[in-house]
Amino acid sequence: MNPTLTSLISGALVACTLTGCGGGDNTQTTVVQPTADTVADDKASALLAQMTLDEKIQLVHGNGFGNSPVGGAGWIPGIARLGIPELYTADSAAGVGVTGKNVTPMPAPIALAASWDPKLAFEYGETIAKELRALGFYEGLGGGVNLAREPRNGRNFEYMGEDPVLAGELVAQRTIGTHSQKVVATLKHYALNDQEVNRFTSNSEVDERTMRELYLLPFEIGVKQGEPGNVMCSYNLVNGLHACQNPYLLTDVLKKEWGFKGKVQSDWFLALTDTVQAATAGLDEEQAGSPDDSAGIFGWPTFFNQKLKTAVQSGSVPLSRLNDMVFRKLRTLARVGILESPPKAGGTIDQAAGSAAALKFAQQSMVLLKNTASTGSTSKPLPLNAGSVRSIVVIGGHADVAVLSGGGSASVAPRDGDAVPCLKPGTVVGNLNLFNACATWYKSSPLDAIRAKAPTATVTYFDGNDAVAAATAAAAADVAIVFGTQWQTEDADLSNLSLPDAVTDPANQSYDQNALIAAVAAKAKQTVVVLETGTAVTMPWVGNVNSVLEAWYPGVKGGQAIADVLFGDVNPSGKLPQTFPVREADLPQTAISKTSLNVQYLEGLAMGYRWFDARQITPLFPFGHGLSYTDFSYSGIQTSMDAAGNLTVNFTLKNIGGRAGAEVAQVYAGLPSNSGEPPKRLVGWQKISLAAGASQAVSLTIKAERLSVWDTSKHQWQLPSGSFTFYVGGSSRDNQSLVAFSGK
């Protein structure tokens, strides 16, 4: 049974036997039980038939920003006479976006993507939805799946990496988990909203094939598998039309081709320019909206209140289109279970349960990028041995008190106050002065957790401002652990992928982090670097350090999770959801233009690891990479394809190391040479846990559409003819075996 909705009813037939009165004959009558979709449609139709024009208009726009009685991002007043509840919405990328409610700050979505675990994605959506519902919110605004085409994008930490299949599969499970708690899930930002510079005015110029095979594909998978109640359209233009006024995106593809039955909601400010264009293109709800279109919001115009009513009355927007907007909202409320059981504000957050979930998510998402022994030693630094390590020096990154989080609308308020004072309080970032330039730090001390793991060791801390003192202390210690942080936020892209210093991030950084790491590495016996970042980072010092652990933005229990991995209580199993380049010059666009409004996707299909493979560029760390404290081997790889093009891959995975661990076994396909595709694409994977010495036979079934290309002449997916090559391994460049297969 699909766990998306507890009210799901199958289309099974129930046979009722009726006994006749005149001859003793038995007559069997088959009664068809209505499906959950049919029940939702009927409820929505019945409510719609009772609504006045003003009530319909009321349901298709927000009531402004900052005036919700329960906080959050938006509010649509209910209609009591019809049993339609108040509709409160909150940001929820990594937890509920409200203050003073003791919500749980989770690891960032990029960390979730690094787990490569669909079950964990379900739990992630489920956990956040429980807190949303407890506080009275009917809808969460998480679910971002814009691809990391541009690794400097300030919102990459909110998204799920660079691969459309990985992002789509995980967001579908997050959606299902959210709906399981009777909270409406969102997919965003639809579409091609892949940088923050000029995000309200930039025009993404992209060809049809690239659009369909890469940037729309995670939405397609998310819509078809997850059946979200809400899709949020983005600020930018796509091929000359605003995304929220783009009939190709909203109606032709999303609603007609993919069969999306929910509502399309605008992003919050300046996403619309014209009432009629937006409504007829397929937009169903304007946010944040306004009680008065003539006044707008913050001086910016709004379009779906009085202006929409006038357009409907004049016939420029058909009444049938308004009815469809309202119907989609009502059937979503019915389908998810909100009409039957509206959320009520004032509930209590289960902090213990939230913290336990946040810890689990963080532990499963960290990626061990490097782990090598020092010259002359056979012992790798990690995991640290609490029984034998005598001295540890912890350096930088405010590791004595906290872990870092991302900013903007994806930020989640700390339960007990910000742990680190801002160096320049009150400063803002971005074009509209909406977001604070000060990072959020959660009171979860890696230093305290490290000390608890090694009670007999001498553990000292240096804040990093004096690189000479830190390096001197590191030289005398058994191991030096240096923390590097890289803050990101909505509405501001990174200037580069280097760890920031006081020049590039003056509100949050007081010293040169790269210089600090280099100084420590030059003197320390063993150097471990722990990164708290939301995207790829360059590492000019990587050849001189022993170990690198990517912890992402690890959430409210991040300090403990980091220590758990460093000391081996948790064997790292995360894999990179995006490529880490050596330098910005290796990227398709070496810089983000601040002046050109046309963002040209000239690299086409060669994005992310596809770019590095096609150009034969060696990355710093490849897509899918991640080490373990054990080792795995692959053998016996076989493939078969049925008449429809569905692929089956069989192989044996063995844990050949000395401790239990989990491996993400990845399958990549090299399409026929005449298909015009990059060298390989991810088509499937499975995360497998194995005890030391254990092996498992693995069988993966991969649908034909994962091997298909977009045919621009027929405007549909097409399985190419020719010879396929399949790769199985632990990363996009760790192909331990390959099998050539002659396709159709």
Protein Blocks (a to p, Z undefined) as FASTA:
>chain_A
ZZkbmkbccfbdcddddddfbnopacddddddddfklmmmmmmmmmmmmpcfklmmmmmc
cebehiafngpjbdcdddfknopacdddddfkloccdehklpacdddfklmmmnopaklm
mmmmmmmmmmmmmnopabdcehiabdcfblmlmklmmmgbjbfklmmmmmmmmmmmmmmn
opacdddddehiabfghklmpccdddfklmmmmmmmmmmmmmmmnopabdcddfbdcehi
afklcfklmmmmmmmmnopabdcdddfbhpbfbfklmmmnopabdcebjfblklogghia
cfklmmmmmmmmnopacfklmmmmmmmmmmmmmmnopmmmccdehiacdfklmmmmmmmm
mmmmpccfbdcddehiabdfbdcdfklmmbdcdeejilmmpccddehjlbccdfkopfbd
cfbghiaedjkopacfbdcdddddfklmmmmmmmmbccdddehlammlmmmmmmmpmbdc
ddddddddehiacfblcdcdfklmmmlpcbdfklmmmmmmmmmmbdcdddddfbdcddfk
lmmpfbdcdebjnbjmlmmmmmmmmnopaccfbdcfbdcdfbfklpmblbdcfkbmbdcf
fklmmgcjllmmmnopacfbdghiacdfbdcddehiacdddfkopacdddddddfbfbdc
dddddddddddfklopafbdcfbdcdddddehiacdddddddfklmpccdfklopacdde
djddddddfbfklcfbccddddZZ
